Amino acid sequence: MFTVKIMNEFIHSPLWIYDEDSIIDEPEFIANDARLQDLCNKVENMFSSYYEFDSHNEPCWFNHEKEKAEKNIMLKLISCIKERLAEINDGNFVVEDLETERLKNL
């Protein structure tokens, strides 16, 4: 049994796969699912676009206003990711969504 955590991070898929001890590589049925990977790439690119470099007199600045403006799009994409994970889940993993509530509270 493993856990799929949904968490946004700069230049990283929103899916983080954990066994009981640590982060592990994506299982093939997740890594090779074209629909799921397309959704994850959209989320990764969208979230990463909120980081601006050499902006606002800072080396790296996070654009919170853009994230708020696009939160409904992000929520829909995450919902689609969760739906797809539910479709391919054979009972070997659980999903822990750490983004939906955070986004709703923006």
N, C-alpha and C positions, 0 to 999 in steps of 0.2 A: 504494500500500500504506500502510495506517495501523495503529496499535496501539491496542487497547482495554485500558487498565489498570484493574484492579479494586482500588480503594482506598477505604476509608471516610474520610469527612470530615464535619464538622458541617454540617448543612443543605445537603448536596450529594449528588447521585446517586453511587453507588459506581463508575459508569463514567466514566472520563476518556479522551478520545479525542485521540490525538497523531498528527500527521504527522511527517515527518523533522525539522521545526524547532520545533514548539510545539504547545500545546493547540489543538484545533479544535472546531467545533460538531459535535454528533452528526449523522451522516448520517441522511437521512430514513428509511431502512429500519430504523434502530435507534430513532430518536425516535418513529416511528409504530407500532412493534410494541407493541400493548397488553399482551400477556403479559409481555414483557421490562420494560416501564415499570412494570407493577404490582409485579413482583418488586423492581425498583430502588427504588420508593417505599417498600416494606416495609422494605428494608434501610436506606434513608436515615432513615426515621422511628425505627426501632429504635436505630440508632447515635446519632442526635441525642438520643434520650431519656436517654442516659447522661450528658449534660451537665446539671448542676444549677447554677442561678444563685442567688447569695446563700445558699449552703449551706456548711456546715462552715467557717464563718468566712472564706470566700473568695468573691470576686465570681463566679468560674466554677470549678466542681469537676467532675472526671470520675469517675463511679462505676465503678471497676474491678471491684468485686464483682458488680455487676449484669451487666456485660459477661461476666464469667466464668460466671455462672449461666446466661446465655442463649447461650453460645457455640455450643452444638449447633444451636440454632435458626438462628443466623446462618450457621453452616457449611452447613446445608441450603439456605438461601436463596441463598447464593453458589454452591453447586453447581448449583442450578436455573438461575441466571443464566448460568453457564458452559455448561450444556447447551443453553439457548436460543440463546446466541451461536453455538455450534457448528452448530445447526440452520439458522440464517440466514446463516452465513458462506459467501460465494460465492468465497472465496479472496482477497478484497481486504484482509483484516486478520488480525492475530495478536492473541491474548489473553495478557495478562501478569497473572497473579493475584498480587497483593501482600498479600492478606488471609488466605488459607487457612492458611499456615504460621504466621503471626503468631497467629491465633486458636487453632490447635492447641497452641501453646506457652504459652497462658495458664494 
